[in-house]
Amino acid sequence: MTKLLLSLHVLAAIVAVGPVTVAASMFPPAARRAGAGEPGTVRLLHRICRVYAGAGIAVPLLGFATASAMGVLGDAWLIASIVLTAAAAGVLALAVLPRQEELVERLDGGAVAERTATVRLAMLTGVFNLLWAAVTVLMILRPGSTTGA
């Protein structure tokens, strides 16, 4: 059962988190290139981020089930991963997605995306991506791993 849960957890991370990190990274430059009143690509990237962020809820749920089956719920590396995952989710939900929405609305309204807004969004997206990278590293290099790595 542990192998099945771990496989589902990894697949959910790849399928759900991967598209968010890519689409969110593509959003700021696409917003800068978008003409006023022409936010088609930007709107699509924002939708991808929103939909896959929702699907990403499966990742920590499957992670908790996997950790419970492995008996590692109290391990420091897992607690650190949980904190980093919560931070990444907070950055996405409270900073990245709302700023994307604001830029889409500005472009829909006929305005252009201000460079400062897209630069800030790119920075926040980078923080989100770095948090996920740190979680990934912890998942691979976890202390006490039985993989021998």
C-alpha positions in Angstrom: 0.0 0.0 0.0 2.9 2.4 0.8 4.3 2.0 -2.8 0.9 2.8 -4.3 0.4 5.9 -2.1 3.9 7.1 -2.8 3.4 6.6 -6.5 0.1 8.5 -6.4 1.8 11.3 -4.4 4.6 11.7 -6.8 2.3 11.5 -9.8 0.0 14.1 -8.3 3.0 16.4 -7.7 4.1 16.1 -11.2 0.7 16.5 -12.8 -0.6 19.2 -10.5 2.4 21.3 -9.3 4.4 21.1 -12.5 1.9 22.9 -14.7 1.4 25.6 -12.0 5.1 26.3 -11.8 5.5 26.5 -15.6 2.3 28.6 -16.2 3.1 30.9 -13.3 6.6 31.4 -14.6 5.3 32.2 -18.1 2.7 34.6 -16.9 4.7 37.8 -16.2 6.5 37.9 -19.5 3.3 37.1 -21.3 1.5 39.9 -19.5 4.3 42.3 -20.5 3.9 41.3 -24.2 0.1 41.3 -24.2 -1.5 44.3 -25.8 -4.1 46.2 -24.0 -7.5 44.4 -24.4 -5.7 41.3 -25.7 -5.1 39.1 -22.6 -6.0 35.8 -24.3 -2.7 34.0 -23.4 -2.5 35.7 -20.0 -6.0 34.6 -19.2 -5.2 31.0 -20.2 -2.1 30.9 -18.1 -4.0 32.3 -15.1 -6.7 29.7 -15.6 -4.1 26.9 -15.7 -2.6 28.2 -12.5 -6.0 28.3 -10.8 -7.2 24.9 -12.0 -4.0 23.0 -11.2 -3.6 24.8 -7.9 -6.9 23.3 -6.9 -5.8 19.9 -8.1 -2.6 20.3 -6.2 -4.5 19.8 -2.9 -4.2 16.1 -3.7 -0.4 16.3 -3.2 -0.3 17.0 0.5 -3.3 14.8 1.2 -1.5 11.9 -0.5 1.7 13.0 1.2 0.1 12.7 4.6 -1.3 9.2 3.8 2.1 8.1 2.5 3.9 9.5 5.5 1.5 7.8 7.8 1.9 4.5 6.1 5.7 4.8 6.3 5.5 5.8 9.9 7.5 9.1 9.4 4.9 11.7 10.4 7.1 13.0 13.2 10.4 13.1 11.3 12.1 16.5 11.0 12.5 16.4 7.3 8.8 15.8 6.8 7.8 18.6 9.2 10.1 20.9 7.3 8.5 19.7 4.0 5.0 20.4 5.4 6.0 23.9 6.5 7.6 24.7 3.1 4.5 23.2 1.3 2.2 25.4 3.4 4.4 28.4 2.6 4.3 27.6 -1.1 0.6 27.3 -1.0 0.3 30.6 0.9 2.5 32.4 -1.7 0.4 31.0 -4.5 -3.0 31.6 -3.0 -2.4 34.9 -1.3 0.1 36.6 -3.7 0.6 35.0 -7.1 -3.0 34.2 -8.1 -4.5 37.5 -6.9 -1.8 39.5 -8.7 -2.4 37.5 -11.9 -6.1 38.2 -11.6 -5.4 42.0 -11.2 -3.2 42.0 -14.3 -5.8 40.1 -16.3 -8.4 42.6 -15.3 -6.2 45.5 -16.2 -5.5 44.0 -19.6 -9.3 43.3 -20.1 -10.0 46.9 -19.2 -7.7 48.2 -21.9 -4.7 49.1 -19.8 -1.2 47.7 -20.2 0.6 45.7 -17.6 3.1 47.9 -15.7 6.6 46.5 -15.6 6.9 46.9 -11.8 3.8 44.8 -11.4 5.1 42.0 -13.6 8.5 42.1 -12.0 7.0 41.8 -8.5 4.9 38.9 -9.8 7.9 37.2 -11.3 9.7 37.5 -8.0 6.8 36.0 -6.1 6.5 33.2 -8.6 10.2 32.6 -8.2 9.7 32.3 -4.4 6.9 29.8 -5.0 9.1 27.8 -7.3 12.0 27.8 -4.9 9.8 26.6 -2.1 8.7 23.7 -4.2 12.2 22.9 -5.3 13.2 22.8 -1.6 10.4 20.4 -0.8 11.4 18.2 -3.8 15.0 18.1 -2.5 13.8 17.1 1.0 11.7 14.4 -0.4 14.6 12.9 -2.4 17.4 13.4 0.2 15.3 12.8 3.3 17.4 11.9 6.3 17.3 8.3 7.3 16.2 7.3 3.8 16.4 3.6 3.1 17.2 4.2 -0.6 20.9 4.5 0.2 21.2 7.8 -1.6 
